Amino acid sequence: MPWWGWVTVGALLLAAEMTFVDLEFYLVFLGVSALLVGLLSVAGVDMPFWLEWIVFAVLAVGSFVLFRRRLYTVLHPPPEGAIREGVEGDRAIALDEIAPGTTGSVTLRGSTWTGRNQGSATIVPGAPCRVERSEGLVLDLRLDD
C-alpha cells in the first residue's frame, strides 16, 4: 500500500475513535500503527506489501497490550471519592487494644471492621496499622511503623 494509504487509514481510524467509540482507545492504536507504517514508507524504509501488514499488526497489538490500560486510566480517572477495589495496603486505626493473634475493632474508610493482629506487638487504641489482607469482613493487620 502506498504511504498515503497508510496515513489516510490511520487518520480515519483516529477520527472514528474520537467520533464513534467515545475514547475507549480501541481504534487509537490501530490508527497510530497505520500512521507509523506510513511514516516508515515516507522515511524511505522499503518494505514488501506483506511486511507492511506484519509491522502494522505487531505495532497495533503490542501498543494495545502495553499501553491501553495505562492510557485509559490516566485519561479516565475514577470519580472523586470513589473507593477502589480491595483494602490491602491501606492504613486502619485501632479502636481497641488488639493483642497478637486476637481480634478487635478498627476503622478504615469511615467504617468499623474487625481486625486480627498478625504481628508480634500489641496494637493499642488509636495506633495506625497496615492491612495485609482481608478474609471476608476480617482484616489481617500489623502495627504500622
Phi and psi in radians as a Rosetta constraint file:
Dihedral C 1 N 2 CA 2 C 2 CIRCULARHARMONIC -1.167 0.35
Dihedral N 2 CA 2 C 2 N 3 CIRCULARHARMONIC 2.810 0.35
Dihedral C 2 N 3 CA 3 C 3 CIRCULARHARMONIC -0.995 0.35
Dihedral N 3 CA 3 C 3 N 4 CIRCULARHARMONIC -0.698 0.35
Dihedral C 3 N 4 CA 4 C 4 CIRCULARHARMONIC -1.194 0.35
Dihedral N 4 CA 4 C 4 N 5 CIRCULARHARMONIC -0.429 0.35
Dihedral C 4 N 5 CA 5 C 5 CIRCULARHARMONIC -1.179 0.35
Dihedral N 5 CA 5 C 5 N 6 CIRCULARHARMONIC -0.763 0.35
Dihedral C 5 N 6 CA 6 C 6 CIRCULARHARMONIC -1.122 0.35
Dihedral N 6 CA 6 C 6 N 7 CIRCULARHARMONIC -0.733 0.35
Dihedral C 6 N 7 CA 7 C 7 CIRCULARHARMONIC -1.139 0.35
Dihedral N 7 CA 7 C 7 N 8 CIRCULARHARMONIC -0.717 0.35
Dihedral C 7 N 8 CA 8 C 8 CIRCULARHARMONIC -1.122 0.35
Dihedral N 8 CA 8 C 8 N 9 CIRCULARHARMONIC -0.818 0.35
Dihedral C 8 N 9 CA 9 C 9 CIRCULARHARMONIC -1.071 0.35
Dihedral N 9 CA 9 C 9 N 10 CIRCULARHARMONIC -0.744 0.35
Dihedral C 9 N 10 CA 10 C 10 CIRCULARHARMONIC -1.076 0.35
Dihedral N 10 CA 10 C 10 N 11 CIRCULARHARMONIC -0.780 0.35
Dihedral C 10 N 11 CA 11 C 11 CIRCULARHARMONIC -1.133 0.35
Dihedral N 11 CA 11 C 11 N 12 CIRCULARHARMONIC -0.705 0.35
Dihedral C 11 N 12 CA 12 C 12 CIRCULARHARMONIC -1.133 0.35
Dihedral N 12 CA 12 C 12 N 13 CIRCULARHARMONIC -0.709 0.35
Dihedral C 12 N 13 CA 13 C 13 CIRCULARHARMONIC -1.136 0.35
Dihedral N 13 CA 13 C 13 N 14 CIRCULARHARMONIC -0.715 0.35
Dihedral C 13 N 14 CA 14 C 14 CIRCULARHARMONIC -1.143 0.35
Dihedral N 14 CA 14 C 14 N 15 CIRCULARHARMONIC -0.711 0.35
Dihedral C 14 N 15 CA 15 C 15 CIRCULARHARMONIC -1.143 0.35
Dihedral N 15 CA 15 C 15 N 16 CIRCULARHARMONIC -0.692 0.35
Dihedral C 15 N 16 CA 16 C 16 CIRCULARHARMONIC -1.122 0.35
Dihedral N 16 CA 16 C 16 N 17 CIRCULARHARMONIC -0.678 0.35
Dihedral C 16 N 17 CA 17 C 17 CIRCULARHARMONIC -1.063 0.35
Dihedral N 17 CA 17 C 17 N 18 CIRCULARHARMONIC -0.783 0.35
Dihedral C 17 N 18 CA 18 C 18 CIRCULARHARMONIC -1.254 0.35
Dihedral N 18 CA 18 C 18 N 19 CIRCULARHARMONIC -0.492 0.35
Dihedral C 18 N 19 CA 19 C 19 CIRCULARHARMONIC -1.610 0.35
Dihedral N 19 CA 19 C 19 N 20 CIRCULARHARMONIC -0.830 0.35
Dihedral C 19 N 20 CA 20 C 20 CIRCULARHARMONIC -1.851 0.35
Dihedral N 20 CA 20 C 20 N 21 CIRCULARHARMONIC -0.540 0.35
Dihedral C 20 N 21 CA 21 C 21 CIRCULARHARMONIC -1.692 0.35
Dihedral N 21 CA 21 C 21 N 22 CIRCULARHARMONIC -0.038 0.35
Dihedral C 21 N 22 CA 22 C 22 CIRCULARHARMONIC 1.063 0.35
Dihedral N 22 CA 22 C 22 N 23 CIRCULARHARMONIC 0.723 0.35
Dihedral C 22 N 23 CA 23 C 23 CIRCULARHARMONIC 0.905 0.35
Dihedral N 23 CA 23 C 23 N 24 CIRCULARHARMONIC 0.839 0.35
Dihedral C 23 N 24 CA 24 C 24 CIRCULARHARMONIC -1.537 0.35
Dihedral N 24 CA 24 C 24 N 25 CIRCULARHARMONIC -0.099 0.35
Dihedral C 24 N 25 CA 25 C 25 CIRCULARHARMONIC 1.147 0.35
Dihedral N 25 CA 25 C 25 N 26 CIRCULARHARMONIC 0.748 0.35
Dihedral C 25 N 26 CA 26 C 26 CIRCULARHARMONIC -1.655 0.35
Dihedral N 26 CA 26 C 26 N 27 CIRCULARHARMONIC -0.755 0.35
Dihedral C 26 N 27 CA 27 C 27 CIRCULARHARMONIC -1.528 0.35
Dihedral N 27 CA 27 C 27 N 28 CIRCULARHARMONIC -0.289 0.35
Dihedral C 27 N 28 CA 28 C 28 CIRCULARHARMONIC -1.018 0.35
Dihedral N 28 CA 28 C 28 N 29 CIRCULARHARMONIC -0.780 0.35
Dihedral C 28 N 29 CA 29 C 29 CIRCULARHARMONIC -1.253 0.35
Dihedral N 29 CA 29 C 29 N 30 CIRCULARHARMONIC -0.548 0.35
Dihedral C 29 N 30 CA 30 C 30 CIRCULARHARMONIC -1.171 0.35
Dihedral N 30 CA 30 C 30 N 31 CIRCULARHARMONIC -0.776 0.35
Dihedral C 30 N 31 CA 31 C 31 CIRCULARHARMONIC -1.111 0.35
Dihedral N 31 CA 31 C 31 N 32 CIRCULARHARMONIC -0.806 0.35
Dihedral C 31 N 32 CA 32 C 32 CIRCULARHARMONIC -1.138 0.35
Dihedral N 32 CA 32 C 32 N 33 CIRCULARHARMONIC -0.669 0.35
Dihedral C 32 N 33 CA 33 C 33 CIRCULARHARMONIC -1.124 0.35
Dihedral N 33 CA 33 C 33 N 34 CIRCULARHARMONIC -0.721 0.35
Dihedral C 33 N 34 CA 34 C 34 CIRCULARHARMONIC -1.112 0.35
Dihedral N 34 CA 34 C 34 N 35 CIRCULARHARMONIC -0.742 0.35
Dihedral C 34 N 35 CA 35 C 35 CIRCULARHARMONIC -1.067 0.35
Dihedral N 35 CA 35 C 35 N 36 CIRCULARHARMONIC -0.715 0.35
Dihedral C 35 N 36 CA 36 C 36 CIRCULARHARMONIC -1.138 0.35
Dihedral N 36 CA 36 C 36 N 37 CIRCULARHARMONIC -0.690 0.35
Dihedral C 36 N 37 CA 37 C 37 CIRCULARHARMONIC -1.132 0.35
Dihedral N 37 CA 37 C 37 N 38 CIRCULARHARMONIC -0.701 0.35
Dihedral C 37 N 38 CA 38 C 38 CIRCULARHARMONIC -1.086 0.35
Dihedral N 38 CA 38 C 38 N 39 CIRCULARHARMONIC -0.737 0.35
Dihedral C 38 N 39 CA 39 C 39 CIRCULARHARMONIC -1.162 0.35
Dihedral N 39 CA 39 C 39 N 40 CIRCULARHARMONIC -0.608 0.35
Dihedral C 39 N 40 CA 40 C 40 CIRCULARHARMONIC -1.078 0.35
Dihedral N 40 CA 40 C 40 N 41 CIRCULARHARMONIC -0.704 0.35
Dihedral C 40 N 41 CA 41 C 41 CIRCULARHARMONIC -1.147 0.35
Dihedral N 41 CA 41 C 41 N 42 CIRCULARHARMONIC -0.731 0.35
Dihedral C 41 N 42 CA 42 C 42 CIRCULARHARMONIC -1.117 0.35
Dihedral N 42 CA 42 C 42 N 43 CIRCULARHARMONIC -0.633 0.35
Dihedral C 42 N 43 CA 43 C 43 CIRCULARHARMONIC -1.273 0.35
Dihedral N 43 CA 43 C 43 N 44 CIRCULARHARMONIC -0.093 0.35
Dihedral C 43 N 44 CA 44 C 44 CIRCULARHARMONIC 1.712 0.35
Dihedral N 44 CA 44 C 44 N 45 CIRCULARHARMONIC 0.127 0.35
Dihedral C 44 N 45 CA 45 C 45 CIRCULARHARMONIC -1.350 0.35
Dihedral N 45 CA 45 C 45 N 46 CIRCULARHARMONIC 1.910 0.35
Dihedral C 45 N 46 CA 46 C 46 CIRCULARHARMONIC -1.565 0.35
Dihedral N 46 CA 46 C 46 N 47 CIRCULARHARMONIC 2.014 0.35
Dihedral C 46 N 47 CA 47 C 47 CIRCULARHARMONIC -2.170 0.35
Dihedral N 47 CA 47 C 47 N 48 CIRCULARHARMONIC 2.509 0.35
Dihedral C 47 N 48 CA 48 C 48 CIRCULARHARMONIC -1.160 0.35
Dihedral N 48 CA 48 C 48 N 49 CIRCULARHARMONIC 2.825 0.35
Dihedral C 48 N 49 CA 49 C 49 CIRCULARHARMONIC -0.932 0.35
Dihedral N 49 CA 49 C 49 N 50 CIRCULARHARMONIC -0.827 0.35
Dihedral C 49 N 50 CA 50 C 50 CIRCULARHARMONIC -1.142 0.35
Dihedral N 50 CA 50 C 50 N 51 CIRCULARHARMONIC -0.592 0.35
Dihedral C 50 N 51 CA 51 C 51 CIRCULARHARMONIC -1.236 0.35
Dihedral N 51 CA 51 C 51 N 52 CIRCULARHARMONIC -0.595 0.35
Dihedral C 51 N 52 CA 52 C 52 CIRCULARHARMONIC -1.018 0.35
Dihedral N 52 CA 52 C 52 N 53 CIRCULARHARMONIC -0.762 0.35
Dihedral C 52 N 53 CA 53 C 53 CIRCULARHARMONIC -1.196 0.35
Dihedral N 53 CA 53 C 53 N 54 CIRCULARHARMONIC -0.637 0.35
Dihedral C 53 N 54 CA 54 C 54 CIRCULARHARMONIC -1.171 0.35
Dihedral N 54 CA 54 C 54 N 55 CIRCULARHARMONIC -0.772 0.35
Dihedral C 54 N 55 CA 55 C 55 CIRCULARHARMONIC -1.062 0.35
Dihedral N 55 CA 55 C 55 N 56 CIRCULARHARMONIC -0.757 0.35
Dihedral C 55 N 56 CA 56 C 56 CIRCULARHARMONIC -1.033 0.35
Dihedral N 56 CA 56 C 56 N 57 CIRCULARHARMONIC -0.826 0.35
Dihedral C 56 N 57 CA 57 C 57 CIRCULARHARMONIC -1.128 0.35
Dihedral N 57 CA 57 C 57 N 58 CIRCULARHARMONIC -0.763 0.35
Dihedral C 57 N 58 CA 58 C 58 CIRCULARHARMONIC -1.126 0.35
Dihedral N 58 CA 58 C 58 N 59 CIRCULARHARMONIC -0.776 0.35
Dihedral C 58 N 59 CA 59 C 59 CIRCULARHARMONIC -1.091 0.35
Dihedral N 59 CA 59 C 59 N 60 CIRCULARHARMONIC -0.768 0.35
Dihedral C 59 N 60 CA 60 C 60 CIRCULARHARMONIC -1.144 0.35
Dihedral N 60 CA 60 C 60 N 61 CIRCULARHARMONIC -0.886 0.35
Dihedral C 60 N 61 CA 61 C 61 CIRCULARHARMONIC -1.178 0.35
Dihedral N 61 CA 61 C 61 N 62 CIRCULARHARMONIC -0.773 0.35
Dihedral C 61 N 62 CA 62 C 62 CIRCULARHARMONIC -1.077 0.35
Dihedral N 62 CA 62 C 62 N 63 CIRCULARHARMONIC -0.819 0.35
Dihedral C 62 N 63 CA 63 C 63 CIRCULARHARMONIC -1.192 0.35
Dihedral N 63 CA 63 C 63 N 64 CIRCULARHARMONIC -0.634 0.35
Dihedral C 63 N 64 CA 64 C 64 CIRCULARHARMONIC -1.084 0.35
Dihedral N 64 CA 64 C 64 N 65 CIRCULARHARMONIC -0.838 0.35
Dihedral C 64 N 65 CA 65 C 65 CIRCULARHARMONIC -1.172 0.35
Dihedral N 65 CA 65 C 65 N 66 CIRCULARHARMONIC -0.713 0.35
Dihedral C 65 N 66 CA 66 C 66 CIRCULARHARMONIC -1.411 0.35
Dihedral N 66 CA 66 C 66 N 67 CIRCULARHARMONIC -0.573 0.35
Dihedral C 66 N 67 CA 67 C 67 CIRCULARHARMONIC -2.063 0.35
Dihedral N 67 CA 67 C 67 N 68 CIRCULARHARMONIC -0.318 0.35
Dihedral C 67 N 68 CA 68 C 68 CIRCULARHARMONIC -1.072 0.35
Dihedral N 68 CA 68 C 68 N 69 CIRCULARHARMONIC -0.865 0.35
Dihedral C 68 N 69 CA 69 C 69 CIRCULARHARMONIC -1.066 0.35
Dihedral N 69 CA 69 C 69 N 70 CIRCULARHARMONIC -0.785 0.35
Dihedral C 69 N 70 CA 70 C 70 CIRCULARHARMONIC -1.125 0.35
Dihedral N 70 CA 70 C 70 N 71 CIRCULARHARMONIC -0.773 0.35
Dihedral C 70 N 71 CA 71 C 71 CIRCULARHARMONIC -1.112 0.35
Dihedral N 71 CA 71 C 71 N 72 CIRCULARHARMONIC -0.751 0.35
Dihedral C 71 N 72 CA 72 C 72 CIRCULARHARMONIC -1.121 0.35
Dihedral N 72 CA 72 C 72 N 73 CIRCULARHARMONIC -0.719 0.35
Dihedral C 72 N 73 CA 73 C 73 CIRCULARHARMONIC -1.138 0.35
Dihedral N 73 CA 73 C 73 N 74 CIRCULARHARMONIC -0.692 0.35
Dihedral C 73 N 74 CA 74 C 74 CIRCULARHARMONIC -1.185 0.35
Dihedral N 74 CA 74 C 74 N 75 CIRCULARHARMONIC -0.745 0.35
Dihedral C 74 N 75 CA 75 C 75 CIRCULARHARMONIC -1.517 0.35
Dihedral N 75 CA 75 C 75 N 76 CIRCULARHARMONIC -0.277 0.35
Dihedral C 75 N 76 CA 76 C 76 CIRCULARHARMONIC -2.255 0.35
Dihedral N 76 CA 76 C 76 N 77 CIRCULARHARMONIC 1.201 0.35
Dihedral C 76 N 77 CA 77 C 77 CIRCULARHARMONIC -1.168 0.35
Dihedral N 77 CA 77 C 77 N 78 CIRCULARHARMONIC 2.749 0.35
Dihedral C 77 N 78 CA 78 C 78 CIRCULARHARMONIC -1.115 0.35
Dihedral N 78 CA 78 C 78 N 79 CIRCULARHARMONIC 2.661 0.35
Dihedral C 78 N 79 CA 79 C 79 CIRCULARHARMONIC -1.061 0.35
Dihedral N 79 CA 79 C 79 N 80 CIRCULARHARMONIC 2.659 0.35
Dihedral C 79 N 80 CA 80 C 80 CIRCULARHARMONIC -0.964 0.35
Dihedral N 80 CA 80 C 80 N 81 CIRCULARHARMONIC 2.276 0.35
Dihedral C 80 N 81 CA 81 C 81 CIRCULARHARMONIC 1.485 0.35
Dihedral N 81 CA 81 C 81 N 82 CIRCULARHARMONIC 0.002 0.35
Dihedral C 81 N 82 CA 82 C 82 CIRCULARHARMONIC -1.228 0.35
Dihedral N 82 CA 82 C 82 N 83 CIRCULARHARMONIC 2.438 0.35
Dihedral C 82 N 83 CA 83 C 83 CIRCULARHARMONIC -1.591 0.35
Dihedral N 83 CA 83 C 83 N 84 CIRCULARHARMONIC 2.173 0.35
Dihedral C 83 N 84 CA 84 C 84 CIRCULARHARMONIC -1.305 0.35
Dihedral N 84 CA 84 C 84 N 85 CIRCULARHARMONIC 2.828 0.35
Dihedral C 84 N 85 CA 85 C 85 CIRCULARHARMONIC -1.236 0.35
Dihedral N 85 CA 85 C 85 N 86 CIRCULARHARMONIC 2.411 0.35
Dihedral C 85 N 86 CA 86 C 86 CIRCULARHARMONIC 1.424 0.35
Dihedral N 86 CA 86 C 86 N 87 CIRCULARHARMONIC 2.693 0.35
Dihedral C 86 N 87 CA 87 C 87 CIRCULARHARMONIC -2.139 0.35
Dihedral N 87 CA 87 C 87 N 88 CIRCULARHARMONIC 0.007 0.35
Dihedral C 87 N 88 CA 88 C 88 CIRCULARHARMONIC -1.034 0.35
Dihedral N 88 CA 88 C 88 N 89 CIRCULARHARMONIC 2.314 0.35
Dihedral C 88 N 89 CA 89 C 89 CIRCULARHARMONIC 1.555 0.35
Dihedral N 89 CA 89 C 89 N 90 CIRCULARHARMONIC -0.212 0.35
Dihedral C 89 N 90 CA 90 C 90 CIRCULARHARMONIC -1.277 0.35
Dihedral N 90 CA 90 C 90 N 91 CIRCULARHARMONIC 2.852 0.35
Dihedral C 90 N 91 CA 91 C 91 CIRCULARHARMONIC -1.850 0.35
Dihedral N 91 CA 91 C 91 N 92 CIRCULARHARMONIC 2.163 0.35
Dihedral C 91 N 92 CA 92 C 92 CIRCULARHARMONIC -1.928 0.35
Dihedral N 92 CA 92 C 92 N 93 CIRCULARHARMONIC 2.812 0.35
Dihedral C 92 N 93 CA 93 C 93 CIRCULARHARMONIC -2.037 0.35
Dihedral N 93 CA 93 C 93 N 94 CIRCULARHARMONIC 2.232 0.35
Dihedral C 93 N 94 CA 94 C 94 CIRCULARHARMONIC -1.247 0.35
Dihedral N 94 CA 94 C 94 N 95 CIRCULARHARMONIC 2.370 0.35
Dihedral C 94 N 95 CA 95 C 95 CIRCULARHARMONIC -1.761 0.35
Dihedral N 95 CA 95 C 95 N 96 CIRCULARHARMONIC -0.440 0.35
Dihedral C 95 N 96 CA 96 C 96 CIRCULARHARMONIC -2.098 0.35
Dihedral N 96 CA 96 C 96 N 97 CIRCULARHARMONIC 2.894 0.35
Dihedral C 96 N 97 CA 97 C 97 CIRCULARHARMONIC -1.356 0.35
Dihedral N 97 CA 97 C 97 N 98 CIRCULARHARMONIC 2.230 0.35
Dihedral C 97 N 98 CA 98 C 98 CIRCULARHARMONIC -2.139 0.35
Dihedral N 98 CA 98 C 98 N 99 CIRCULARHARMONIC 1.881 0.35
Dihedral C 98 N 99 CA 99 C 99 CIRCULARHARMONIC -1.289 0.35
Dihedral N 99 CA 99 C 99 N 100 CIRCULARHARMONIC 2.767 0.35
Dihedral C 99 N 100 CA 100 C 100 CIRCULARHARMONIC -0.961 0.35
Dihedral N 100 CA 100 C 100 N 101 CIRCULARHARMONIC 2.297 0.35
Dihedral C 100 N 101 CA 101 C 101 CIRCULARHARMONIC 1.433 0.35
Dihedral N 101 CA 101 C 101 N 102 CIRCULARHARMONIC -0.058 0.35
Dihedral C 101 N 102 CA 102 C 102 CIRCULARHARMONIC -1.911 0.35
Dihedral N 102 CA 102 C 102 N 103 CIRCULARHARMONIC 3.038 0.35
Dihedral C 102 N 103 CA 103 C 103 CIRCULARHARMONIC -1.990 0.35
Dihedral N 103 CA 103 C 103 N 104 CIRCULARHARMONIC 2.774 0.35
Dihedral C 103 N 104 CA 104 C 104 CIRCULARHARMONIC -2.864 0.35
Dihedral N 104 CA 104 C 104 N 105 CIRCULARHARMONIC -3.137 0.35
Dihedral C 104 N 105 CA 105 C 105 CIRCULARHARMONIC -1.558 0.35
Dihedral N 105 CA 105 C 105 N 106 CIRCULARHARMONIC 2.448 0.35
Dihedral C 105 N 106 CA 106 C 106 CIRCULARHARMONIC -2.362 0.35
Dihedral N 106 CA 106 C 106 N 107 CIRCULARHARMONIC 2.780 0.35
Dihedral C 106 N 107 CA 107 C 107 CIRCULARHARMONIC -1.971 0.35
Dihedral N 107 CA 107 C 107 N 108 CIRCULARHARMONIC 2.396 0.35
Dihedral C 107 N 108 CA 108 C 108 CIRCULARHARMONIC -2.594 0.35
Dihedral N 108 CA 108 C 108 N 109 CIRCULARHARMONIC 2.207 0.35
Dihedral C 108 N 109 CA 109 C 109 CIRCULARHARMONIC 0.955 0.35
Dihedral N 109 CA 109 C 109 N 110 CIRCULARHARMONIC 0.611 0.35
Dihedral C 109 N 110 CA 110 C 110 CIRCULARHARMONIC 1.428 0.35
Dihedral N 110 CA 110 C 110 N 111 CIRCULARHARMONIC 0.071 0.35
Dihedral C 110 N 111 CA 111 C 111 CIRCULARHARMONIC -2.094 0.35
Dihedral N 111 CA 111 C 111 N 112 CIRCULARHARMONIC 2.697 0.35
Dihedral C 111 N 112 CA 112 C 112 CIRCULARHARMONIC -1.625 0.35
Dihedral N 112 CA 112 C 112 N 113 CIRCULARHARMONIC 2.307 0.35
Dihedral C 112 N 113 CA 113 C 113 CIRCULARHARMONIC -2.187 0.35
Dihedral N 113 CA 113 C 113 N 114 CIRCULARHARMONIC 2.881 0.35
Dihedral C 113 N 114 CA 114 C 114 CIRCULARHARMONIC -1.621 0.35
Dihedral N 114 CA 114 C 114 N 115 CIRCULARHARMONIC 2.207 0.35
Dihedral C 114 N 115 CA 115 C 115 CIRCULARHARMONIC -2.029 0.35
Dihedral N 115 CA 115 C 115 N 116 CIRCULARHARMONIC 2.421 0.35
Dihedral C 115 N 116 CA 116 C 116 CIRCULARHARMONIC -1.928 0.35
Dihedral N 116 CA 116 C 116 N 117 CIRCULARHARMONIC 2.149 0.35
Dihedral C 116 N 117 CA 117 C 117 CIRCULARHARMONIC -1.319 0.35
Dihedral N 117 CA 117 C 117 N 118 CIRCULARHARMONIC 1.983 0.35
Dihedral C 117 N 118 CA 118 C 118 CIRCULARHARMONIC -1.668 0.35
Dihedral N 118 CA 118 C 118 N 119 CIRCULARHARMONIC -0.103 0.35
Dihedral C 118 N 119 CA 119 C 119 CIRCULARHARMONIC -1.527 0.35
Dihedral N 119 CA 119 C 119 N 120 CIRCULARHARMONIC -3.065 0.35
Dihedral C 119 N 120 CA 120 C 120 CIRCULARHARMONIC -1.754 0.35
Dihedral N 120 CA 120 C 120 N 121 CIRCULARHARMONIC -0.131 0.35
Dihedral C 120 N 121 CA 121 C 121 CIRCULARHARMONIC -1.883 0.35
Dihedral N 121 CA 121 C 121 N 122 CIRCULARHARMONIC 2.605 0.35
Dihedral C 121 N 122 CA 122 C 122 CIRCULARHARMONIC -1.264 0.35
Dihedral N 122 CA 122 C 122 N 123 CIRCULARHARMONIC 2.382 0.35
Dihedral C 122 N 123 CA 123 C 123 CIRCULARHARMONIC -1.643 0.35
Dihedral N 123 CA 123 C 123 N 124 CIRCULARHARMONIC 2.127 0.35
Dihedral C 123 N 124 CA 124 C 124 CIRCULARHARMONIC -1.596 0.35
Dihedral N 124 CA 124 C 124 N 125 CIRCULARHARMONIC 2.743 0.35
Dihedral C 124 N 125 CA 125 C 125 CIRCULARHARMONIC -0.980 0.35
Dihedral N 125 CA 125 C 125 N 126 CIRCULARHARMONIC 2.368 0.35
Dihedral C 125 N 126 CA 126 C 126 CIRCULARHARMONIC 1.538 0.35
Dihedral N 126 CA 126 C 126 N 127 CIRCULARHARMONIC -0.123 0.35
Dihedral C 126 N 127 CA 127 C 127 CIRCULARHARMONIC -1.377 0.35
Dihedral N 127 CA 127 C 127 N 128 CIRCULARHARMONIC 2.434 0.35
Dihedral C 127 N 128 CA 128 C 128 CIRCULARHARMONIC -1.326 0.35
Dihedral N 128 CA 128 C 128 N 129 CIRCULARHARMONIC 2.467 0.35
Dihedral C 128 N 129 CA 129 C 129 CIRCULARHARMONIC -2.419 0.35
Dihedral N 129 CA 129 C 129 N 130 CIRCULARHARMONIC 2.639 0.35
Dihedral C 129 N 130 CA 130 C 130 CIRCULARHARMONIC -1.710 0.35
Dihedral N 130 CA 130 C 130 N 131 CIRCULARHARMONIC 2.326 0.35
Dihedral C 130 N 131 CA 131 C 131 CIRCULARHARMONIC -1.412 0.35
Dihedral N 131 CA 131 C 131 N 132 CIRCULARHARMONIC 2.095 0.35
Dihedral C 131 N 132 CA 132 C 132 CIRCULARHARMONIC -1.512 0.35
Dihedral N 132 CA 132 C 132 N 133 CIRCULARHARMONIC -0.697 0.35
Dihedral C 132 N 133 CA 133 C 133 CIRCULARHARMONIC -2.891 0.35
Dihedral N 133 CA 133 C 133 N 134 CIRCULARHARMONIC 2.925 0.35
Dihedral C 133 N 134 CA 134 C 134 CIRCULARHARMONIC -2.139 0.35
Dihedral N 134 CA 134 C 134 N 135 CIRCULARHARMONIC 2.452 0.35
Dihedral C 134 N 135 CA 135 C 135 CIRCULARHARMONIC -2.214 0.35
Dihedral N 135 CA 135 C 135 N 136 CIRCULARHARMONIC 1.678 0.35
Dihedral C 135 N 136 CA 136 C 136 CIRCULARHARMONIC 1.177 0.35
Dihedral N 136 CA 136 C 136 N 137 CIRCULARHARMONIC -2.140 0.35
Dihedral C 136 N 137 CA 137 C 137 CIRCULARHARMONIC -1.778 0.35
Dihedral N 137 CA 137 C 137 N 138 CIRCULARHARMONIC 0.189 0.35
Dihedral C 137 N 138 CA 138 C 138 CIRCULARHARMONIC -1.853 0.35
Dihedral N 138 CA 138 C 138 N 139 CIRCULARHARMONIC 2.261 0.35
Dihedral C 138 N 139 CA 139 C 139 CIRCULARHARMONIC -1.755 0.35
Dihedral N 139 CA 139 C 139 N 140 CIRCULARHARMONIC 2.277 0.35
Dihedral C 139 N 140 CA 140 C 140 CIRCULARHARMONIC -1.511 0.35
Dihedral N 140 CA 140 C 140 N 141 CIRCULARHARMONIC 2.175 0.35
Dihedral C 140 N 141 CA 141 C 141 CIRCULARHARMONIC -2.153 0.35
Dihedral N 141 CA 141 C 141 N 142 CIRCULARHARMONIC 2.759 0.35
Dihedral C 141 N 142 CA 142 C 142 CIRCULARHARMONIC -2.395 0.35
Dihedral N 142 CA 142 C 142 N 143 CIRCULARHARMONIC 2.592 0.35
Dihedral C 142 N 143 CA 143 C 143 CIRCULARHARMONIC -1.028 0.35
Dihedral N 143 CA 143 C 143 N 144 CIRCULARHARMONIC 2.274 0.35
Dihedral C 143 N 144 CA 144 C 144 CIRCULARHARMONIC -1.440 0.35
Dihedral N 144 CA 144 C 144 N 145 CIRCULARHARMONIC 2.185 0.35
